[in-house]
Amino acid sequence: MSYICPVCGGIIANWLVKKEHFKCPDCKSLLISNSQKVLKQSLIVAIIVWLLILIGVQHYSDSWGYATVVSIEAGGILSAMVAALYYRLVIRLKEQSKQL
């Protein structure tokens, strides 16, 4: 997975975007990433999705045991997919303003 530099349009690797402050490999401009904040938000989204699946399956089946098993299996996979999609869509790169 790679990202696009907002200044030059160059490709930036995922491992570099995980840092809060970094330089673009192509144009050397200073960039800011919101990846740490978005990572925490995506974990919250995953927990909410998992809980909604747990409650929904329990309401449908009237069994906490069955709901727990289904939410661990299917809910865990779906929650991870939604969290990864949220992370990918919400992460932003900005050019750092230069202070004199």
Backbone as a printed PyTorch tensor [residue, N CA C, xyz], in Angstrom:
tensor([[[  0.8430,  -1.1630,   0.0000],
         [  0.0000,   0.0000,   0.0000],
         [  0.8970,   1.2380,   0.0000]],

        [[  0.5890,   2.1660,  -0.8440],
         [  1.3860,   3.3890,  -0.9060],
         [  0.4700,   4.6020,  -0.9480]],

        [[  1.0460,   5.7390,  -0.6700],
         [  0.3160,   6.9980,  -0.6210],
         [  0.9500,   7.9820,  -1.5920]],

        [[  0.2540,   9.0810,  -1.8640],
         [  0.7040,  10.0860,  -2.8170],
         [  1.1280,  11.3490,  -2.0600]],

        [[  2.2730,  11.9010,  -2.4180],
         [  2.7530,  13.1460,  -1.8300],
         [  1.8480,  14.3010,  -2.2820]],

        [[  1.3620,  15.1340,  -1.3530],
         [  0.4950,  16.2430,  -1.7430],
         [  1.2310,  17.3650,  -2.4680]],

        [[  2.5480,  17.3790,  -2.4240],
         [  3.3310,  18.4420,  -3.0630],
         [  3.7220,  18.0590,  -4.4780]],

        [[  4.3830,  16.9150,  -4.6380],
         [  4.9210,  16.5560,  -5.9460],
         [  4.1690,  15.4170,  -6.6360]],

        [[  3.3060,  14.7190,  -5.9020],
         [  2.5730,  13.5970,  -6.4830],
         [  3.3640,  12.3070,  -6.5160]],

        [[  4.5050,  12.2750,  -5.8610],
         [  5.3350,  11.0750,  -5.8070],
         [  4.7350,  10.0230,  -4.8790]],

        [[  5.1770,   8.8090,  -5.0480],
         [  4.6700,   7.7000,  -4.2430],
         [  5.4430,   7.6230,  -2.9340]],

        [[  4.7020,   7.4780,  -1.8290],
         [  5.2970,   7.3670,  -0.5010],
         [  4.8890,   6.0150,   0.0700]],

        [[  5.8550,   5.2690,   0.5720],
         [  5.6000,   3.9240,   1.0950],
         [  4.8180,   3.9830,   2.4060]],

        [[  4.1070,   2.9200,   2.6810],
         [  3.2810,   2.8310,   3.8810],
         [  4.1160,   2.9400,   5.1570]],

        [[  5.2770,   2.3390,   5.1970],
         [  6.1000,   2.3660,   6.4020],
         [  6.5490,   3.7780,   6.7370]],

        [[  6.6880,   4.6320,   5.7340],
         [  7.1120,   6.0090,   5.9630],
         [  5.9570,   6.8500,   6.4860]],

        [[  4.7460,   6.5550,   6.0580],
         [  3.5670,   7.3110,   6.4680],
         [  3.2490,   7.0660,   7.9450]],

        [[  3.7030,   5.9660,   8.5030],
         [  3.4370,   5.6710,   9.9120],
         [  4.1300,   6.6520,  10.8510]],

        [[  5.1410,   7.3610,  10.3700],
         [  5.7950,   8.3940,  11.1630],
         [  4.9410,   9.6570,  11.1130]],

        [[  4.9610,  10.4370,  12.1960],
         [  4.1570,  11.6540,  12.2140],
         [  4.7700,  12.7490,  11.3430]],

        [[  6.0900,  12.9080,  11.3960],
         [  6.8030,  13.8880,  10.5790],
         [  7.8480,  13.1540,   9.7490]],

        [[  7.8770,  13.4260,   8.4590],
         [  8.8410,  12.7740,   7.5820],
         [  9.0340,  13.6130,   6.3290]],

        [[ 10.0530,  13.2650,   5.5480],
         [ 10.3270,  13.9470,   4.2830],
         [  9.9010,  13.0680,   3.1170]],

        [[  9.3890,  13.7160,   2.0790],
         [  9.0380,  12.9890,   0.8580],
         [ 10.3310,  12.4900,   0.2150]],

        [[ 10.3840,  11.2270,  -0.2030],
         [ 11.6060,  10.7030,  -0.8100],
         [ 11.9660,  11.3840,  -2.1320]],

        [[ 10.9700,  11.9330,  -2.8480],
         [ 11.2280,  12.5520,  -4.1420],
         [ 11.5660,  14.0310,  -4.0330]],

        [[ 10.6660,  14.8260,  -3.4340],
         [ 10.8480,  16.2890,  -3.4360],
         [ 11.4630,  16.8150,  -2.1450]],

        [[ 11.6590,  15.9840,  -1.1480],
         [ 12.2780,  16.3160,   0.1390],
         [ 11.4980,  17.3550,   0.9430]],

        [[ 10.2030,  17.5470,   0.6520],
         [  9.4060,  18.4830,   1.4440],
         [  8.9610,  17.7990,   2.7310]],

        [[  8.8290,  18.5880,   3.7890],
         [  8.4290,  18.0560,   5.0770],
         [  6.9250,  17.8000,   5.0830]],

        [[  6.5350,  16.6090,   5.4880],
         [  5.1250,  16.2220,   5.4910],
         [  4.7000,  15.7820,   6.8860]],

        [[  3.4090,  15.9280,   7.1490],
         [  2.8070,  15.5120,   8.4130],
         [  1.7460,  14.4570,   8.0990]],

        [[  1.7330,  13.4050,   8.9010],
         [  0.7590,  12.3350,   8.7380],
         [ -0.1060,  12.2290,   9.9960]],

        [[ -1.3750,  11.9250,   9.8280],
         [ -2.2570,  11.7230,  10.9770],
         [ -2.4590,  10.2290,  11.2680]],

        [[ -1.4820,   9.4220,  10.9340],
         [ -1.6260,   7.9690,  11.0150],
         [ -1.8290,   7.4570,  12.4370]],

        [[ -1.1870,   8.0310,  13.4290],
         [ -1.3330,   7.5480,  14.7990],
         [ -2.7470,   7.7940,  15.3230]],

        [[ -3.2860,   8.9670,  15.0340],
         [ -4.6470,   9.3020,  15.4470],
         [ -5.6580,   8.3920,  14.7410]],

        [[ -5.4620,   8.1760,  13.4390],
         [ -6.3730,   7.3480,  12.6590],
         [ -6.2820,   5.8870,  13.0950]],

        [[ -5.1140,   5.4280,  13.4860],
         [ -4.9650,   4.0520,  13.9680],
         [ -5.8060,   3.8240,  15.2200]],

        [[ -5.7520,   4.7680,  16.1470],
         [ -6.5600,   4.6560,  17.3610],
         [ -8.0480,   4.6900,  17.0220]],

        [[ -8.4380,   5.5690,  16.1000],
         [ -9.8400,   5.6510,  15.6980],
         [-10.2990,   4.3640,  15.0160]],

        [[ -9.4380,   3.7720,  14.2010],
         [ -9.8220,   2.5420,  13.5050],
         [ -9.9930,   1.3840,  14.4860]],

        [[ -9.2230,   1.3640,  15.5670],
         [ -9.4140,   0.3300,  16.5890],
         [-10.7510,   0.5100,  17.2940]],

        [[-11.1470,   1.7500,  17.5360],
         [-12.4440,   2.0260,  18.1440],
         [-13.5650,   1.5970,  17.2000]],

        [[-13.4120,   1.8920,  15.9120],
         [-14.4050,   1.4700,  14.9170],
         [-14.5200,  -0.0490,  14.9010]],

        [[-13.3980,  -0.7560,  14.9750],
         [-13.4210,  -2.2260,  14.9720],
         [-14.1580,  -2.7710,  16.1910]],

        [[-13.9300,  -2.1860,  17.3510],
         [-14.6140,  -2.6430,  18.5630],
         [-16.1110,  -2.3930,  18.4670]],

        [[-16.4920,  -1.2300,  17.9410],
         [-17.9190,  -0.9150,  17.7940],
         [-18.5920,  -1.8870,  16.8190]],

        [[-17.9420,  -2.1670,  15.6910],
         [-18.5050,  -3.1140,  14.7180],
         [-18.6350,  -4.5000,  15.3480]],

        [[-17.6240,  -4.9260,  16.0810],
         [-17.6710,  -6.2390,  16.7240],
         [-18.8120,  -6.3160,  17.7350]],

        [[-18.9860,  -5.2590,  18.5400],
         [-20.0700,  -5.2530,  19.5160],
         [-21.4400,  -5.2400,  18.8400]],

        [[-21.5740,  -4.5030,  17.7460],
         [-22.8410,  -4.4950,  17.0150],
         [-23.1750,  -5.8740,  16.4490]],

        [[-22.1620,  -6.5770,  15.9720],
         [-22.3860,  -7.9440,  15.4710],
         [-22.7790,  -8.8630,  16.6200]],

        [[-22.0910,  -8.7390,  17.7500],
         [-22.4230,  -9.5600,  18.9180],
         [-23.8650,  -9.3290,  19.3520]],

        [[-24.2700,  -8.0830,  19.4720],
         [-25.6290,  -7.7650,  19.9110],
         [-26.6550,  -8.1890,  18.8560]],

        [[-26.3300,  -7.9650,  17.5850],
         [-27.2510,  -8.3550,  16.5190],
         [-27.4770,  -9.8500,  16.4510]],

        [[-26.4150, -10.6290,  16.5550],
         [-26.5530, -12.0890,  16.5030],
         [-27.2730, -12.5990,  17.7500]],

        [[-27.0000, -12.0040,  18.8930],
         [-27.6870, -12.4160,  20.1140],
         [-29.1740, -12.1030,  20.0090]],

        [[-29.5140, -10.9780,  19.4730],
         [-30.9190, -10.6030,  19.3050],
         [-31.6130, -11.5470,  18.3240]],

        [[-30.9140, -11.9220,  17.2860],
         [-31.4760, -12.8120,  16.2660],
         [-31.6380, -14.2430,  16.7810]],

        [[-30.6260, -14.7330,  17.5230],
         [-30.6400, -16.1450,  17.9230],
         [-31.1080, -16.3790,  19.3620]],

        [[-31.1850, -15.3570,  20.1740],
         [-31.5390, -15.4600,  21.6070],
         [-30.5980, -16.3780,  22.3780]],

        [[-29.3390, -16.4390,  21.9530],
         [-28.3520, -17.2690,  22.6430],
         [-27.0310, -16.5070,  22.7300]],

        [[-26.5890, -16.2450,  23.9710],
         [-25.3130, -15.5440,  24.1430],
         [-24.1380, -16.4220,  23.7230]],

        [[-24.2340, -17.7240,  23.9350],
         [-23.1500, -18.6300,  23.5450],
         [-22.9430, -18.6420,  22.0430]],

        [[-24.0350, -18.8000,  21.3090],
         [-23.9610, -18.7910,  19.8430],
         [-23.4910, -17.4280,  19.3330]],

        [[-24.0080, -16.3610,  19.9400],
         [-23.6230, -15.0070,  19.5190],
         [-22.1380, -14.7570,  19.7580]],

        [[-21.6140, -15.2780,  20.8550],
         [-20.1910, -15.1030,  21.1520],
         [-19.3210, -15.8230,  20.1340]],

        [[-19.6890, -17.0550,  19.8130],
         [-18.9100, -17.8250,  18.8370],
         [-18.9390, -17.1530,  17.4650]],

        [[-20.1130, -16.7420,  17.0210],
         [-20.2360, -16.0950,  15.7080],
         [-19.5000, -14.7640,  15.6910]],

        [[-19.5980, -14.0010,  16.7870],
         [-18.9270, -12.6980,  16.7970],
         [-17.4070, -12.8400,  16.8510]],

        [[-16.9220, -13.8850,  17.4760],
         [-15.4670, -14.1000,  17.4890],
         [-14.9820, -14.4740,  16.0920]],

        [[-15.7080, -15.3590,  15.4420],
         [-15.2980, -15.8090,  14.1060],
         [-15.5820, -14.7420,  13.0480]],

        [[-16.8320, -14.5700,  12.7090],
         [-17.2070, -13.6640,  11.6200],
         [-17.0410, -12.2040,  12.0230]],

        [[-17.3790, -11.8810,  13.2720],
         [-17.2690, -10.5000,  13.7310],
         [-15.8390, -10.0070,  13.7780]],

        [[-14.9420, -10.8940,  14.1660],
         [-13.5270, -10.5150,  14.2020],
         [-12.9730, -10.2150,  12.8230]],

        [[-13.3220, -11.0560,  11.8710],
         [-12.8480, -10.8560,  10.4990],
         [-13.4530,  -9.5880,   9.9050]],

        [[-14.7630,  -9.4240,  10.0560],
         [-15.4300,  -8.2420,   9.5080],
         [-14.9400,  -6.9670,  10.1800]],

        [[-14.7350,  -7.0020,  11.4890],
         [-14.2340,  -5.8300,  12.2080],
         [-12.8430,  -5.4310,  11.7210]],

        [[-11.9870,  -6.4170,  11.4970],
         [-10.6430,  -6.1240,  11.0020],
         [-10.6880,  -5.5160,   9.6040]],

        [[-11.5800,  -6.0190,   8.7700],
         [-11.6980,  -5.4840,   7.4130],
         [-12.2210,  -4.0460,   7.4270]],

        [[-13.2110,  -3.7740,   8.2600],
         [-13.7670,  -2.4170,   8.3510],
         [-12.7240,  -1.4650,   8.9220]],

        [[-11.9620,  -1.8950,   9.9250],
         [-10.9310,  -1.0430,  10.5150],
         [ -9.8340,  -0.7260,   9.4990]],

        [[ -9.4210,  -1.7080,   8.7080],
         [ -8.3980,  -1.4720,   7.6880],
         [ -8.9090,  -0.5260,   6.6100]],

        [[-10.1510,  -0.6930,   6.2030],
         [-10.7420,   0.2080,   5.2140],
         [-10.8530,   1.6230,   5.7650]],

        [[-11.2810,   1.7700,   7.0140],
         [-11.3770,   3.0860,   7.6510],
         [-10.0020,   3.7530,   7.7040]],

        [[ -8.9850,   2.9950,   8.1020],
         [ -7.6260,   3.5320,   8.1850],
         [ -7.1610,   4.0360,   6.8230]],

        [[ -7.3950,   3.2490,   5.8000],
         [ -6.9490,   3.6050,   4.4550],
         [ -7.6690,   4.8430,   3.9140]],

        [[ -8.9540,   4.9790,   4.2050],
         [ -9.7300,   6.0880,   3.6650],
         [ -9.5410,   7.4010,   4.4290]],

        [[ -9.2230,   7.3290,   5.7150],
         [ -9.1900,   8.5330,   6.5440],
         [ -7.7870,   9.1330,   6.6760]],

        [[ -6.7530,   8.3670,   6.4460],
         [ -5.3880,   8.8890,   6.6250],
         [ -5.1050,  10.0190,   5.6320]],

        [[ -4.4620,  11.0770,   6.1170],
         [ -4.1660,  12.2580,   5.3010],
         [ -2.7120,  12.6730,   5.4710]],

        [[ -2.1600,  13.1880,   4.3950],
         [ -0.8100,  13.7450,   4.4020],
         [ -0.9220,  15.2250,   4.0870]],

        [[ -0.1990,  16.0480,   4.8670],
         [ -0.1790,  17.4950,   4.6320],
         [  1.2590,  17.9680,   4.6200]],

        [[  1.4760,  19.0660,   3.9200],
         [  2.7940,  19.6950,   3.9410],
         [  2.9220,  20.4720,   5.2330]],

        [[  4.0820,  20.3340,   5.8850],
         [  4.3190,  21.0450,   7.1460],
         [  4.6110,  22.4970,   6.8350]],

        [[  3.8920,  23.4040,   7.5110],
         [  4.1340,  24.8350,   7.2920],
         [  5.4780,  25.1950,   7.9030]],

        [[  6.1960,  26.0360,   7.2260],
         [  7.5460,  26.3990,   7.6700],
         [  7.4620,  27.6010,   8.5950]],

        [[  8.0400,  27.4640,   9.7750],
         [  8.0800,  28.5320,  10.7720],
         [  9.4080,  29.2720,  10.6430]],

        [[  9.3410,  30.5790,  10.6230],
         [ 10.5720,  31.3850,  10.5410],
         [ 10.9570,  31.9270,  11.8810]]])
